[in-house]
């Protein structure tokens, strides 16, 4: 199977148009969720581009899979941020043990800018960056960061305003 590119959201469901108030007659279409991944390691102590999300996309979640345990004298962090510097999520802690092998929990930043960016990345494509930090001496470690998002129209709508 080859690759294909599709512009705009894919709507899936059996009822495209609303014709009533009963299940089976109310619009039940939704957009598909897709993902992009990139890697980060101890050499990435300055922001590097991770993925580019299409205009209007809604970020569903961001996952950090540590494939090689990070070593260091104190904790490590991996931060995913917009190219403008708005932090979306940080994995790990600067004060506890280094990032261990496996999947790390997602704890999103609770700022208005982060919430707005996750609900709708905006009218233009959004570059997400990743930064690795260690309070002590870092050695070794690698992770794959996966961003899951819904493809939507450039204005952030998931379906046409009128049918």
Chimera marker file (.cmm) of the C-alpha trace (Angstrom):
<marker_set name="trace">
<marker id="1" x="0.000" y="0.000" z="0.000" r="1" g="1" b="0" radius="0.5"/>
<marker id="2" x="1.294" y="3.460" z="-0.856" r="1" g="1" b="0" radius="0.5"/>
<marker id="3" x="0.840" y="6.843" z="0.719" r="1" g="1" b="0" radius="0.5"/>
<marker id="4" x="-1.961" y="9.232" z="-0.202" r="1" g="1" b="0" radius="0.5"/>
<marker id="5" x="-2.523" y="12.855" z="0.727" r="1" g="1" b="0" radius="0.5"/>
<marker id="6" x="-6.017" y="14.190" z="1.325" r="1" g="1" b="0" radius="0.5"/>
<marker id="7" x="-6.826" y="17.848" z="1.874" r="1" g="1" b="0" radius="0.5"/>
<marker id="8" x="-9.463" y="18.597" z="4.458" r="1" g="1" b="0" radius="0.5"/>
<marker id="9" x="-11.098" y="16.462" z="7.125" r="1" g="1" b="0" radius="0.5"/>
<marker id="10" x="-12.570" y="13.035" z="6.430" r="1" g="1" b="0" radius="0.5"/>
<marker id="11" x="-16.087" y="12.866" z="7.802" r="1" g="1" b="0" radius="0.5"/>
<marker id="12" x="-17.158" y="9.390" z="8.877" r="1" g="1" b="0" radius="0.5"/>
<marker id="13" x="-20.617" y="8.334" z="9.983" r="1" g="1" b="0" radius="0.5"/>
<marker id="14" x="-23.940" y="7.265" z="8.528" r="1" g="1" b="0" radius="0.5"/>
<marker id="15" x="-26.058" y="10.418" z="8.915" r="1" g="1" b="0" radius="0.5"/>
<marker id="16" x="-24.574" y="13.489" z="7.258" r="1" g="1" b="0" radius="0.5"/>
<marker id="17" x="-27.540" y="15.835" z="7.626" r="1" g="1" b="0" radius="0.5"/>
<marker id="18" x="-29.791" y="16.478" z="10.628" r="1" g="1" b="0" radius="0.5"/>
<marker id="19" x="-33.439" y="15.684" z="9.965" r="1" g="1" b="0" radius="0.5"/>
<marker id="20" x="-34.911" y="15.339" z="13.461" r="1" g="1" b="0" radius="0.5"/>
<marker id="21" x="-34.256" y="14.716" z="17.131" r="1" g="1" b="0" radius="0.5"/>
<marker id="22" x="-34.163" y="10.902" z="17.161" r="1" g="1" b="0" radius="0.5"/>
<marker id="23" x="-30.975" y="8.853" z="17.109" r="1" g="1" b="0" radius="0.5"/>
<marker id="24" x="-30.452" y="7.642" z="13.568" r="1" g="1" b="0" radius="0.5"/>
<marker id="25" x="-31.754" y="10.897" z="12.091" r="1" g="1" b="0" radius="0.5"/>
<marker id="26" x="-29.299" y="13.304" z="13.775" r="1" g="1" b="0" radius="0.5"/>
<marker id="27" x="-25.884" y="14.026" z="12.251" r="1" g="1" b="0" radius="0.5"/>
<marker id="28" x="-23.398" y="11.465" z="13.616" r="1" g="1" b="0" radius="0.5"/>
<marker id="29" x="-20.396" y="12.199" z="11.438" r="1" g="1" b="0" radius="0.5"/>
<marker id="30" x="-17.018" y="13.002" z="12.938" r="1" g="1" b="0" radius="0.5"/>
<marker id="31" x="-13.500" y="13.730" z="11.760" r="1" g="1" b="0" radius="0.5"/>
<marker id="32" x="-10.712" y="11.172" z="11.755" r="1" g="1" b="0" radius="0.5"/>
<marker id="33" x="-7.831" y="11.233" z="14.233" r="1" g="1" b="0" radius="0.5"/>
<marker id="34" x="-4.321" y="11.011" z="12.800" r="1" g="1" b="0" radius="0.5"/>
<marker id="35" x="-0.820" y="11.221" z="14.246" r="1" g="1" b="0" radius="0.5"/>
<marker id="36" x="2.708" y="12.390" z="13.548" r="1" g="1" b="0" radius="0.5"/>
<marker id="37" x="5.847" y="11.388" z="15.444" r="1" g="1" b="0" radius="0.5"/>
<marker id="38" x="9.370" y="12.675" z="15.962" r="1" g="1" b="0" radius="0.5"/>
<marker id="39" x="12.331" y="11.812" z="18.178" r="1" g="1" b="0" radius="0.5"/>
<marker id="40" x="14.270" y="13.620" z="20.884" r="1" g="1" b="0" radius="0.5"/>
<marker id="41" x="17.488" y="12.834" z="22.748" r="1" g="1" b="0" radius="0.5"/>
<marker id="42" x="20.021" y="14.416" z="25.107" r="1" g="1" b="0" radius="0.5"/>
<marker id="43" x="21.569" y="16.411" z="22.245" r="1" g="1" b="0" radius="0.5"/>
<marker id="44" x="18.347" y="18.394" z="21.785" r="1" g="1" b="0" radius="0.5"/>
<marker id="45" x="18.849" y="20.990" z="24.534" r="1" g="1" b="0" radius="0.5"/>
<marker id="46" x="17.596" y="23.746" z="22.230" r="1" g="1" b="0" radius="0.5"/>
<marker id="47" x="14.222" y="23.674" z="20.498" r="1" g="1" b="0" radius="0.5"/>
<marker id="48" x="14.062" y="21.496" z="17.386" r="1" g="1" b="0" radius="0.5"/>
<marker id="49" x="11.113" y="21.078" z="15.044" r="1" g="1" b="0" radius="0.5"/>
<marker id="50" x="9.121" y="17.951" z="15.895" r="1" g="1" b="0" radius="0.5"/>
<marker id="51" x="6.028" y="17.942" z="13.638" r="1" g="1" b="0" radius="0.5"/>
<marker id="52" x="3.883" y="20.359" z="11.629" r="1" g="1" b="0" radius="0.5"/>
<marker id="53" x="0.116" y="20.235" z="12.170" r="1" g="1" b="0" radius="0.5"/>
<marker id="54" x="-2.325" y="21.384" z="9.475" r="1" g="1" b="0" radius="0.5"/>
<marker id="55" x="-4.292" y="24.598" z="9.970" r="1" g="1" b="0" radius="0.5"/>
<marker id="56" x="-7.424" y="24.157" z="12.082" r="1" g="1" b="0" radius="0.5"/>
<marker id="57" x="-6.290" y="20.863" z="13.658" r="1" g="1" b="0" radius="0.5"/>
<marker id="58" x="-7.358" y="19.973" z="17.209" r="1" g="1" b="0" radius="0.5"/>
<marker id="59" x="-4.694" y="18.298" z="19.370" r="1" g="1" b="0" radius="0.5"/>
<marker id="60" x="-6.169" y="15.222" z="21.083" r="1" g="1" b="0" radius="0.5"/>
<marker id="61" x="-3.100" y="14.143" z="23.065" r="1" g="1" b="0" radius="0.5"/>
<marker id="62" x="0.679" y="13.992" z="23.033" r="1" g="1" b="0" radius="0.5"/>
<marker id="63" x="2.469" y="10.775" z="23.999" r="1" g="1" b="0" radius="0.5"/>
<marker id="64" x="6.105" y="10.305" z="25.088" r="1" g="1" b="0" radius="0.5"/>
<marker id="65" x="7.544" y="6.805" z="24.624" r="1" g="1" b="0" radius="0.5"/>
<marker id="66" x="11.051" y="6.570" z="26.095" r="1" g="1" b="0" radius="0.5"/>
<marker id="67" x="12.897" y="4.010" z="23.964" r="1" g="1" b="0" radius="0.5"/>
<marker id="68" x="16.264" y="4.357" z="25.744" r="1" g="1" b="0" radius="0.5"/>
<marker id="69" x="16.223" y="5.368" z="29.425" r="1" g="1" b="0" radius="0.5"/>
<marker id="70" x="17.601" y="8.828" z="30.150" r="1" g="1" b="0" radius="0.5"/>
<marker id="71" x="20.485" y="8.939" z="32.606" r="1" g="1" b="0" radius="0.5"/>
<marker id="72" x="21.562" y="11.933" z="34.625" r="1" g="1" b="0" radius="0.5"/>
<marker id="73" x="22.418" y="13.105" z="38.095" r="1" g="1" b="0" radius="0.5"/>
<marker id="74" x="18.957" y="14.618" z="38.543" r="1" g="1" b="0" radius="0.5"/>
<marker id="75" x="15.664" y="14.615" z="36.672" r="1" g="1" b="0" radius="0.5"/>
<marker id="76" x="15.105" y="15.145" z="32.989" r="1" g="1" b="0" radius="0.5"/>
<marker id="77" x="12.294" y="16.901" z="31.161" r="1" g="1" b="0" radius="0.5"/>
<marker id="78" x="11.034" y="16.860" z="27.604" r="1" g="1" b="0" radius="0.5"/>
<marker id="79" x="8.843" y="19.828" z="26.686" r="1" g="1" b="0" radius="0.5"/>
<marker id="80" x="6.626" y="20.060" z="23.616" r="1" g="1" b="0" radius="0.5"/>
<marker id="81" x="5.921" y="23.660" z="22.654" r="1" g="1" b="0" radius="0.5"/>
<marker id="82" x="4.695" y="25.759" z="19.749" r="1" g="1" b="0" radius="0.5"/>
<marker id="83" x="7.301" y="27.472" z="17.568" r="1" g="1" b="0" radius="0.5"/>
<marker id="84" x="6.164" y="30.664" z="19.314" r="1" g="1" b="0" radius="0.5"/>
<marker id="85" x="7.269" y="29.218" z="22.667" r="1" g="1" b="0" radius="0.5"/>
<marker id="86" x="3.888" y="28.302" z="24.209" r="1" g="1" b="0" radius="0.5"/>
<marker id="87" x="4.471" y="25.154" z="26.280" r="1" g="1" b="0" radius="0.5"/>
<marker id="88" x="1.840" y="22.449" z="25.704" r="1" g="1" b="0" radius="0.5"/>
<marker id="89" x="3.156" y="19.535" z="27.759" r="1" g="1" b="0" radius="0.5"/>
<marker id="90" x="6.226" y="18.594" z="29.808" r="1" g="1" b="0" radius="0.5"/>
<marker id="91" x="7.213" y="14.990" z="30.477" r="1" g="1" b="0" radius="0.5"/>
<marker id="92" x="9.357" y="14.147" z="33.510" r="1" g="1" b="0" radius="0.5"/>
<marker id="93" x="10.487" y="16.345" z="36.374" r="1" g="1" b="0" radius="0.5"/>
<marker id="94" x="13.598" y="18.425" z="36.954" r="1" g="1" b="0" radius="0.5"/>
<marker id="95" x="13.667" y="17.360" z="40.622" r="1" g="1" b="0" radius="0.5"/>
<marker id="96" x="12.967" y="13.625" z="40.516" r="1" g="1" b="0" radius="0.5"/>
<marker id="97" x="14.440" y="10.555" z="38.872" r="1" g="1" b="0" radius="0.5"/>
<marker id="98" x="15.346" y="10.592" z="35.172" r="1" g="1" b="0" radius="0.5"/>
<marker id="99" x="12.821" y="9.613" z="32.514" r="1" g="1" b="0" radius="0.5"/>
<marker id="100" x="12.559" y="5.830" z="32.562" r="1" g="1" b="0" radius="0.5"/>
<marker id="101" x="11.969" y="3.379" z="29.759" r="1" g="1" b="0" radius="0.5"/>
<marker id="102" x="8.310" y="3.191" z="28.731" r="1" g="1" b="0" radius="0.5"/>
<marker id="103" x="5.297" y="5.441" z="28.169" r="1" g="1" b="0" radius="0.5"/>
<marker id="104" x="5.165" y="8.625" z="30.209" r="1" g="1" b="0" radius="0.5"/>
<marker id="105" x="1.971" y="10.256" z="31.451" r="1" g="1" b="0" radius="0.5"/>
<marker id="106" x="0.617" y="13.318" z="29.701" r="1" g="1" b="0" radius="0.5"/>
<marker id="107" x="0.188" y="16.391" z="31.891" r="1" g="1" b="0" radius="0.5"/>
<marker id="108" x="-0.786" y="19.361" z="29.765" r="1" g="1" b="0" radius="0.5"/>
<marker id="109" x="0.095" y="22.952" z="30.620" r="1" g="1" b="0" radius="0.5"/>
<marker id="110" x="-2.893" y="24.804" z="32.071" r="1" g="1" b="0" radius="0.5"/>
<marker id="111" x="-2.509" y="28.162" z="30.387" r="1" g="1" b="0" radius="0.5"/>
<marker id="112" x="-5.011" y="29.967" z="28.193" r="1" g="1" b="0" radius="0.5"/>
<marker id="113" x="-2.533" y="29.960" z="25.308" r="1" g="1" b="0" radius="0.5"/>
<marker id="114" x="-1.952" y="26.205" z="25.566" r="1" g="1" b="0" radius="0.5"/>
<marker id="115" x="-5.671" y="25.408" z="25.738" r="1" g="1" b="0" radius="0.5"/>
<marker id="116" x="-6.423" y="27.657" z="22.743" r="1" g="1" b="0" radius="0.5"/>
<marker id="117" x="-3.620" y="26.072" z="20.696" r="1" g="1" b="0" radius="0.5"/>
<marker id="118" x="-4.853" y="22.559" z="21.477" r="1" g="1" b="0" radius="0.5"/>
<marker id="119" x="-8.495" y="23.289" z="20.597" r="1" g="1" b="0" radius="0.5"/>
<marker id="120" x="-7.568" y="24.918" z="17.272" r="1" g="1" b="0" radius="0.5"/>
<marker id="121" x="-3.977" y="25.324" z="16.097" r="1" g="1" b="0" radius="0.5"/>
<marker id="122" x="-5.040" y="28.378" z="14.087" r="1" g="1" b="0" radius="0.5"/>
<marker id="123" x="-5.613" y="29.489" z="10.514" r="1" g="1" b="0" radius="0.5"/>
<marker id="124" x="-2.109" y="28.478" z="9.411" r="1" g="1" b="0" radius="0.5"/>
<marker id="125" x="-0.047" y="25.327" z="9.882" r="1" g="1" b="0" radius="0.5"/>
<marker id="126" x="1.529" y="25.043" z="13.348" r="1" g="1" b="0" radius="0.5"/>
<marker id="127" x="5.099" y="23.901" z="13.983" r="1" g="1" b="0" radius="0.5"/>
<marker id="128" x="5.528" y="21.989" z="17.246" r="1" g="1" b="0" radius="0.5"/>
<marker id="129" x="8.995" y="21.870" z="18.752" r="1" g="1" b="0" radius="0.5"/>
<marker id="130" x="10.586" y="19.697" z="21.408" r="1" g="1" b="0" radius="0.5"/>
<marker id="131" x="13.266" y="20.580" z="23.986" r="1" g="1" b="0" radius="0.5"/>
<marker id="132" x="15.214" y="18.240" z="26.300" r="1" g="1" b="0" radius="0.5"/>
<marker id="133" x="16.528" y="19.539" z="29.637" r="1" g="1" b="0" radius="0.5"/>
<marker id="134" x="18.486" y="18.028" z="32.516" r="1" g="1" b="0" radius="0.5"/>
<marker id="135" x="19.339" y="19.827" z="35.749" r="1" g="1" b="0" radius="0.5"/>
<marker id="136" x="22.483" y="17.730" z="36.160" r="1" g="1" b="0" radius="0.5"/>
<marker id="137" x="24.797" y="15.869" z="33.817" r="1" g="1" b="0" radius="0.5"/>
<marker id="138" x="22.924" y="14.122" z="31.028" r="1" g="1" b="0" radius="0.5"/>
<marker id="139" x="24.065" y="10.965" z="29.303" r="1" g="1" b="0" radius="0.5"/>
<marker id="140" x="22.111" y="8.745" z="26.949" r="1" g="1" b="0" radius="0.5"/>
<marker id="141" x="18.414" y="8.560" z="26.351" r="1" g="1" b="0" radius="0.5"/>
<marker id="142" x="15.980" y="8.747" z="23.480" r="1" g="1" b="0" radius="0.5"/>
<marker id="143" x="12.227" y="9.155" z="23.112" r="1" g="1" b="0" radius="0.5"/>
<marker id="144" x="9.599" y="9.200" z="20.421" r="1" g="1" b="0" radius="0.5"/>
<marker id="145" x="6.968" y="11.909" z="20.784" r="1" g="1" b="0" radius="0.5"/>
<marker id="146" x="3.630" y="11.233" z="19.059" r="1" g="1" b="0" radius="0.5"/>
<marker id="147" x="1.054" y="13.965" z="18.516" r="1" g="1" b="0" radius="0.5"/>
<marker id="148" x="-2.508" y="12.717" z="17.903" r="1" g="1" b="0" radius="0.5"/>
<marker id="149" x="-4.845" y="15.270" z="16.357" r="1" g="1" b="0" radius="0.5"/>
<marker id="150" x="-8.101" y="15.647" z="14.458" r="1" g="1" b="0" radius="0.5"/>
<marker id="151" x="-7.827" y="17.105" z="10.975" r="1" g="1" b="0" radius="0.5"/>
<marker id="152" x="-10.354" y="19.902" z="10.594" r="1" g="1" b="0" radius="0.5"/>
<marker id="153" x="-10.988" y="22.799" z="8.245" r="1" g="1" b="0" radius="0.5"/>
<marker id="154" x="-8.526" y="25.742" z="8.393" r="1" g="1" b="0" radius="0.5"/>
<marker id="155" x="-11.091" y="27.715" z="10.423" r="1" g="1" b="0" radius="0.5"/>
<marker id="156" x="-11.236" y="24.860" z="12.979" r="1" g="1" b="0" radius="0.5"/>
<marker id="157" x="-14.701" y="23.636" z="12.002" r="1" g="1" b="0" radius="0.5"/>
<marker id="158" x="-15.249" y="19.891" z="11.850" r="1" g="1" b="0" radius="0.5"/>
<marker id="159" x="-18.102" y="20.046" z="9.337" r="1" g="1" b="0" radius="0.5"/>
<marker id="160" x="-19.663" y="22.579" z="6.968" r="1" g="1" b="0" radius="0.5"/>
<marker id="161" x="-21.675" y="25.360" z="8.627" r="1" g="1" b="0" radius="0.5"/>
<marker id="162" x="-24.538" y="24.713" z="6.215" r="1" g="1" b="0" radius="0.5"/>
<marker id="163" x="-25.457" y="21.629" z="4.256" r="1" g="1" b="0" radius="0.5"/>
<link id1="1" id2="2" r="1" g="1" b="0" radius="0.2"/>
<link id1="2" id2="3" r="1" g="1" b="0" radius="0.2"/>
<link id1="3" id2="4" r="1" g="1" b="0" radius="0.2"/>
<link id1="4" id2="5" r="1" g="1" b="0" radius="0.2"/>
<link id1="5" id2="6" r="1" g="1" b="0" radius="0.2"/>
<link id1="6" id2="7" r="1" g="1" b="0" radius="0.2"/>
<link id1="7" id2="8" r="1" g="1" b="0" radius="0.2"/>
<link id1="8" id2="9" r="1" g="1" b="0" radius="0.2"/>
<link id1="9" id2="10" r="1" g="1" b="0" radius="0.2"/>
<link id1="10" id2="11" r="1" g="1" b="0" radius="0.2"/>
<link id1="11" id2="12" r="1" g="1" b="0" radius="0.2"/>
<link id1="12" id2="13" r="1" g="1" b="0" radius="0.2"/>
<link id1="13" id2="14" r="1" g="1" b="0" radius="0.2"/>
<link id1="14" id2="15" r="1" g="1" b="0" radius="0.2"/>
<link id1="15" id2="16" r="1" g="1" b="0" radius="0.2"/>
<link id1="16" id2="17" r="1" g="1" b="0" radius="0.2"/>
<link id1="17" id2="18" r="1" g="1" b="0" radius="0.2"/>
<link id1="18" id2="19" r="1" g="1" b="0" radius="0.2"/>
<link id1="19" id2="20" r="1" g="1" b="0" radius="0.2"/>
<link id1="20" id2="21" r="1" g="1" b="0" radius="0.2"/>
<link id1="21" id2="22" r="1" g="1" b="0" radius="0.2"/>
<link id1="22" id2="23" r="1" g="1" b="0" radius="0.2"/>
<link id1="23" id2="24" r="1" g="1" b="0" radius="0.2"/>
<link id1="24" id2="25" r="1" g="1" b="0" radius="0.2"/>
<link id1="25" id2="26" r="1" g="1" b="0" radius="0.2"/>
<link id1="26" id2="27" r="1" g="1" b="0" radius="0.2"/>
<link id1="27" id2="28" r="1" g="1" b="0" radius="0.2"/>
<link id1="28" id2="29" r="1" g="1" b="0" radius="0.2"/>
<link id1="29" id2="30" r="1" g="1" b="0" radius="0.2"/>
<link id1="30" id2="31" r="1" g="1" b="0" radius="0.2"/>
<link id1="31" id2="32" r="1" g="1" b="0" radius="0.2"/>
<link id1="32" id2="33" r="1" g="1" b="0" radius="0.2"/>
<link id1="33" id2="34" r="1" g="1" b="0" radius="0.2"/>
<link id1="34" id2="35" r="1" g="1" b="0" radius="0.2"/>
<link id1="35" id2="36" r="1" g="1" b="0" radius="0.2"/>
<link id1="36" id2="37" r="1" g="1" b="0" radius="0.2"/>
<link id1="37" id2="38" r="1" g="1" b="0" radius="0.2"/>
<link id1="38" id2="39" r="1" g="1" b="0" radius="0.2"/>
<link id1="39" id2="40" r="1" g="1" b="0" radius="0.2"/>
<link id1="40" id2="41" r="1" g="1" b="0" radius="0.2"/>
<link id1="41" id2="42" r="1" g="1" b="0" radius="0.2"/>
<link id1="42" id2="43" r="1" g="1" b="0" radius="0.2"/>
<link id1="43" id2="44" r="1" g="1" b="0" radius="0.2"/>
<link id1="44" id2="45" r="1" g="1" b="0" radius="0.2"/>
<link id1="45" id2="46" r="1" g="1" b="0" radius="0.2"/>
<link id1="46" id2="47" r="1" g="1" b="0" radius="0.2"/>
<link id1="47" id2="48" r="1" g="1" b="0" radius="0.2"/>
<link id1="48" id2="49" r="1" g="1" b="0" radius="0.2"/>
<link id1="49" id2="50" r="1" g="1" b="0" radius="0.2"/>
<link id1="50" id2="51" r="1" g="1" b="0" radius="0.2"/>
<link id1="51" id2="52" r="1" g="1" b="0" radius="0.2"/>
<link id1="52" id2="53" r="1" g="1" b="0" radius="0.2"/>
<link id1="53" id2="54" r="1" g="1" b="0" radius="0.2"/>
<link id1="54" id2="55" r="1" g="1" b="0" radius="0.2"/>
<link id1="55" id2="56" r="1" g="1" b="0" radius="0.2"/>
<link id1="56" id2="57" r="1" g="1" b="0" radius="0.2"/>
<link id1="57" id2="58" r="1" g="1" b="0" radius="0.2"/>
<link id1="58" id2="59" r="1" g="1" b="0" radius="0.2"/>
<link id1="59" id2="60" r="1" g="1" b="0" radius="0.2"/>
<link id1="60" id2="61" r="1" g="1" b="0" radius="0.2"/>
<link id1="61" id2="62" r="1" g="1" b="0" radius="0.2"/>
<link id1="62" id2="63" r="1" g="1" b="0" radius="0.2"/>
<link id1="63" id2="64" r="1" g="1" b="0" radius="0.2"/>
<link id1="64" id2="65" r="1" g="1" b="0" radius="0.2"/>
<link id1="65" id2="66" r="1" g="1" b="0" radius="0.2"/>
<link id1="66" id2="67" r="1" g="1" b="0" radius="0.2"/>
<link id1="67" id2="68" r="1" g="1" b="0" radius="0.2"/>
<link id1="68" id2="69" r="1" g="1" b="0" radius="0.2"/>
<link id1="69" id2="70" r="1" g="1" b="0" radius="0.2"/>
<link id1="70" id2="71" r="1" g="1" b="0" radius="0.2"/>
<link id1="71" id2="72" r="1" g="1" b="0" radius="0.2"/>
<link id1="72" id2="73" r="1" g="1" b="0" radius="0.2"/>
<link id1="73" id2="74" r="1" g="1" b="0" radius="0.2"/>
<link id1="74" id2="75" r="1" g="1" b="0" radius="0.2"/>
<link id1="75" id2="76" r="1" g="1" b="0" radius="0.2"/>
<link id1="76" id2="77" r="1" g="1" b="0" radius="0.2"/>
<link id1="77" id2="78" r="1" g="1" b="0" radius="0.2"/>
<link id1="78" id2="79" r="1" g="1" b="0" radius="0.2"/>
<link id1="79" id2="80" r="1" g="1" b="0" radius="0.2"/>
<link id1="80" id2="81" r="1" g="1" b="0" radius="0.2"/>
<link id1="81" id2="82" r="1" g="1" b="0" radius="0.2"/>
<link id1="82" id2="83" r="1" g="1" b="0" radius="0.2"/>
<link id1="83" id2="84" r="1" g="1" b="0" radius="0.2"/>
<link id1="84" id2="85" r="1" g="1" b="0" radius="0.2"/>
<link id1="85" id2="86" r="1" g="1" b="0" radius="0.2"/>
<link id1="86" id2="87" r="1" g="1" b="0" radius="0.2"/>
<link id1="87" id2="88" r="1" g="1" b="0" radius="0.2"/>
<link id1="88" id2="89" r="1" g="1" b="0" radius="0.2"/>
<link id1="89" id2="90" r="1" g="1" b="0" radius="0.2"/>
<link id1="90" id2="91" r="1" g="1" b="0" radius="0.2"/>
<link id1="91" id2="92" r="1" g="1" b="0" radius="0.2"/>
<link id1="92" id2="93" r="1" g="1" b="0" radius="0.2"/>
<link id1="93" id2="94" r="1" g="1" b="0" radius="0.2"/>
<link id1="94" id2="95" r="1" g="1" b="0" radius="0.2"/>
<link id1="95" id2="96" r="1" g="1" b="0" radius="0.2"/>
<link id1="96" id2="97" r="1" g="1" b="0" radius="0.2"/>
<link id1="97" id2="98" r="1" g="1" b="0" radius="0.2"/>
<link id1="98" id2="99" r="1" g="1" b="0" radius="0.2"/>
<link id1="99" id2="100" r="1" g="1" b="0" radius="0.2"/>
<link id1="100" id2="101" r="1" g="1" b="0" radius="0.2"/>
<link id1="101" id2="102" r="1" g="1" b="0" radius="0.2"/>
<link id1="102" id2="103" r="1" g="1" b="0" radius="0.2"/>
<link id1="103" id2="104" r="1" g="1" b="0" radius="0.2"/>
<link id1="104" id2="105" r="1" g="1" b="0" radius="0.2"/>
<link id1="105" id2="106" r="1" g="1" b="0" radius="0.2"/>
<link id1="106" id2="107" r="1" g="1" b="0" radius="0.2"/>
<link id1="107" id2="108" r="1" g="1" b="0" radius="0.2"/>
<link id1="108" id2="109" r="1" g="1" b="0" radius="0.2"/>
<link id1="109" id2="110" r="1" g="1" b="0" radius="0.2"/>
<link id1="110" id2="111" r="1" g="1" b="0" radius="0.2"/>
<link id1="111" id2="112" r="1" g="1" b="0" radius="0.2"/>
<link id1="112" id2="113" r="1" g="1" b="0" radius="0.2"/>
<link id1="113" id2="114" r="1" g="1" b="0" radius="0.2"/>
<link id1="114" id2="115" r="1" g="1" b="0" radius="0.2"/>
<link id1="115" id2="116" r="1" g="1" b="0" radius="0.2"/>
<link id1="116" id2="117" r="1" g="1" b="0" radius="0.2"/>
<link id1="117" id2="118" r="1" g="1" b="0" radius="0.2"/>
<link id1="118" id2="119" r="1" g="1" b="0" radius="0.2"/>
<link id1="119" id2="120" r="1" g="1" b="0" radius="0.2"/>
<link id1="120" id2="121" r="1" g="1" b="0" radius="0.2"/>
<link id1="121" id2="122" r="1" g="1" b="0" radius="0.2"/>
<link id1="122" id2="123" r="1" g="1" b="0" radius="0.2"/>
<link id1="123" id2="124" r="1" g="1" b="0" radius="0.2"/>
<link id1="124" id2="125" r="1" g="1" b="0" radius="0.2"/>
<link id1="125" id2="126" r="1" g="1" b="0" radius="0.2"/>
<link id1="126" id2="127" r="1" g="1" b="0" radius="0.2"/>
<link id1="127" id2="128" r="1" g="1" b="0" radius="0.2"/>
<link id1="128" id2="129" r="1" g="1" b="0" radius="0.2"/>
<link id1="129" id2="130" r="1" g="1" b="0" radius="0.2"/>
<link id1="130" id2="131" r="1" g="1" b="0" radius="0.2"/>
<link id1="131" id2="132" r="1" g="1" b="0" radius="0.2"/>
<link id1="132" id2="133" r="1" g="1" b="0" radius="0.2"/>
<link id1="133" id2="134" r="1" g="1" b="0" radius="0.2"/>
<link id1="134" id2="135" r="1" g="1" b="0" radius="0.2"/>
<link id1="135" id2="136" r="1" g="1" b="0" radius="0.2"/>
<link id1="136" id2="137" r="1" g="1" b="0" radius="0.2"/>
<link id1="137" id2="138" r="1" g="1" b="0" radius="0.2"/>
<link id1="138" id2="139" r="1" g="1" b="0" radius="0.2"/>
<link id1="139" id2="140" r="1" g="1" b="0" radius="0.2"/>
<link id1="140" id2="141" r="1" g="1" b="0" radius="0.2"/>
<link id1="141" id2="142" r="1" g="1" b="0" radius="0.2"/>
<link id1="142" id2="143" r="1" g="1" b="0" radius="0.2"/>
<link id1="143" id2="144" r="1" g="1" b="0" radius="0.2"/>
<link id1="144" id2="145" r="1" g="1" b="0" radius="0.2"/>
<link id1="145" id2="146" r="1" g="1" b="0" radius="0.2"/>
<link id1="146" id2="147" r="1" g="1" b="0" radius="0.2"/>
<link id1="147" id2="148" r="1" g="1" b="0" radius="0.2"/>
<link id1="148" id2="149" r="1" g="1" b="0" radius="0.2"/>
<link id1="149" id2="150" r="1" g="1" b="0" radius="0.2"/>
<link id1="150" id2="151" r="1" g="1" b="0" radius="0.2"/>
<link id1="151" id2="152" r="1" g="1" b="0" radius="0.2"/>
<link id1="152" id2="153" r="1" g="1" b="0" radius="0.2"/>
<link id1="153" id2="154" r="1" g="1" b="0" radius="0.2"/>
<link id1="154" id2="155" r="1" g="1" b="0" radius="0.2"/>
<link id1="155" id2="156" r="1" g="1" b="0" radius="0.2"/>
<link id1="156" id2="157" r="1" g="1" b="0" radius="0.2"/>
<link id1="157" id2="158" r="1" g="1" b="0" radius="0.2"/>
<link id1="158" id2="159" r="1" g="1" b="0" radius="0.2"/>
<link id1="159" id2="160" r="1" g="1" b="0" radius="0.2"/>
<link id1="160" id2="161" r="1" g="1" b="0" radius="0.2"/>
<link id1="161" id2="162" r="1" g="1" b="0" radius="0.2"/>
<link id1="162" id2="163" r="1" g="1" b="0" radius="0.2"/>
</marker_set>
